[in-house]
Amino acid sequence: MSDVTVAESKLVTKQLPEADIVGESPLHHADLASVSQHGPKEGGVYFHERKLQGLLTLRCVPSAEQLSQIESLLGAALPMEPLTSVTTDAVSIRWISPDEWLIIVAGEQAFDLETRFYESMTGHYSLVNISGGTTIFDVSGSQVVNMLKKSTPVDLHPREFPVGKVVSTVFAKSGVTICRLEDDKYELVVRRSFADYLWLWIQDASREYGLVVKA
């Protein structure tokens, strides 16, 4: 049974399974560990599923007091400039819209963070745990931009899409949130229901460059 916490009349449900139940990512059937072990070690595109992360969407028009509370809870300030992000060792925060942010933490921390928000955050806001319906793909390599160009209409030139920029856009007829983590590394936040389709798409789009799977 999942743990349930009631904080300020809000019901918070722990989405992580009990210790005796193995959590499975959307790509568990693809056995990426074996693909990584037995597949190519060098190529133009590298793929890694950052599975079972904790993802929460925060919506509010934050007051000065709320900004201070959020920074205390997250250990980092909300990125307020459009299409920007903040990343620390413990948390990643992605600007999604003028009143919406995506918060990424280790999977086992999402429930506790959600609970602490409801215990200490004041004012009007919405916080939704979307961990169970989402996964993250990290794609990188010398040819990653060429692969992405086949998949999304976004201008990926460094002048237009520098490190740290975030966009929510179309990717292979699906919706994703893309963040440029490094010059040749991108984060794709995808819906669980589209994960298998996008994994197959990335395989095909990377074929001419050589695809390496990282466990």
N, C-alpha and C positions, 0 to 999 in steps of 0.2 A: 504494500500500500504506500502511496505517496504521502509525505508529510504535508500537513496543512497548517498554516499560521494565520491567525486573525490579528491584523494590525490596524487600529483606527477604523474598525468596521469594514476592512478590506480583506478579502479572501486571497491568500497567496499559496499557491500549490507548488510543491517541489516536483520538478519534472524529471529529475535524475532517478534511474532505477535503483533498487536496493543493491547492496554489495554482491549478492548471489545471482544477480541478473546482469548479463553482459549487454552493455549498451552498444547499439549497432548504428553506424553511419548510413546515409543513403546509398553509399557505394560499397557496403560490406560484401555484397555478392561478387564484386569485381576482383576481390582478393588482391588489392593493390600491393600488399606486403610481398606476395609471391612474384607479382609482376616486377616490382622493384628489384627483388633479389636476382631474378633470372633474366631480366630484360636488359636493354642497352644501358651503358653507364655514361655515355657521352652523346650529346645531340644539341640541336638548336633551341629546343623548348623543353623545359622541366615542369613537371606537374606534381603537386602535392595537395592532398585533401587534408585541411586542418579541421579534423572532425571533432564532433561533440563539444563544440565551444558554447559558451554562454552568450546569447545575444538578446538584448533588450532594446525596445524603442521607447524613447522619452519624448513626450510632446508637451510643450508649454511655451508661454511667452515670459521668460524668466525675469523676475524682479531682481534688484541688487541683492536682496536677502536670499533669494533662491539660488542665484549664481554662487554665492558664498557657500550655501548648504551643499550644492551639487559638487563643488570643488572639494569640499571636505569629505564627502561620501566617496568620490571617485579617485581622489588624489591627483586630479588634473582638472584644469578649467575647461569648460565647454568651448569648442571652437565656434566663434560667432560670425566669422567671415564666411560668405557663401562658398561652398564647394571645397572647404578645407577640413583638415583632420588633426587630431592629436594622438600620439602614440607613446606610451611609456612601457616599462617592463610588465606592468600589472594590468593595464587597460588600454583599449583603443576606442576613440570616439570619432564618429564620422558625421559631419554635417549633411543632413538629407534635405531639409527645407528650412525656411526661416523659423519654424516652430517645431522642428523634429530632428532628433539625433539618434544614431545607432551606436549602442554601447556594446563592446565585445570584451569579455573576460573569460578566464578559464571556466570550463563547464561546471565544475563543482562550486564555483563562487556565485553563480547567477542567482540562486535562491536566496542566499544570505544577503546579497546586495539588494535584491528586490525588497526583502523584509526590512532592511535598514532604511531604505527610502521611505517606506510607508510609516516607519516608526518616527522618523525625524524630519522629513520634508514637509514644509508648510505651503499654503497657497494652492492655487489651482494647477493641476498637472495630470498627465496620464503616463503610466509606465506599464509596458506590456512585455512579458517574457515570450520571445518567439524562437527560443532555442530549438524546440522540437521540430519546427517546420523549416529550418534553415541549415545550410552548411556553407563552408568556405573553401574555395579552391585558390591556391597560390600557384601562379604561373610565372615562369622566369626564363632567362636564357637570351642568347645573342639574337635569336630570331623570334622572340616572343611578340614583339610589336607587329611583325609581318603576319603572325598567326592571328593576332587580335584584329588586324585590319580586315581580315576575312569575315569577322564575326560581329563587328559593331561599327556604326557610322561616326563614332566619336573621333575627333582630331587628336591623335596621340603624339603629335610633335611636342618635344620637350618645352618649347616656348608656350604652347597652349595647354599642355598637360604636365606640369612639373611634379616632382616628388611631393606627395602629401595631398594632391588634389583628389577629390571624390566626385563621382557623378553617378546618378541613377539613370540607366539607359536601356536600350534594346541590345541584346546579345543573342545572335542566332534565333531570332524571333521570340526570345524569352526576355524577361526582365531581370536585370542584375544591378548590383551596386559595385562599381569599380573604384579601387583606390590604388594609386601608384605608390608602392612602398619604397622602391629604389629605382635607379635608372632603368634597370632591366628586370624588374619584379613587380607584379601586380596582384592585388587581392580581388577575388570575385566572390561576392556574397550572393548565393543563389537559393532559390526555393527548393525544398526537399523534393517536391514532386517533379521538378525539372532537372534534378542532379544527374540522373542516368543519361538523359538525352544530351545534356551539355557535355558530359564526359565523353560520349560517343562523338559529338561534334568536334571537340578539341582534338581527339585522336585523329580524325579525318583532316582537320585543318592544319595539323602539325606534321602530316605524313611526309611532305617533301623536305622538311627541316630535320627530322629525326626527333622522336619524343622519348624523353627519359622520365620514368615515374620514380618519385622519391617517397619512401615509406614515411 
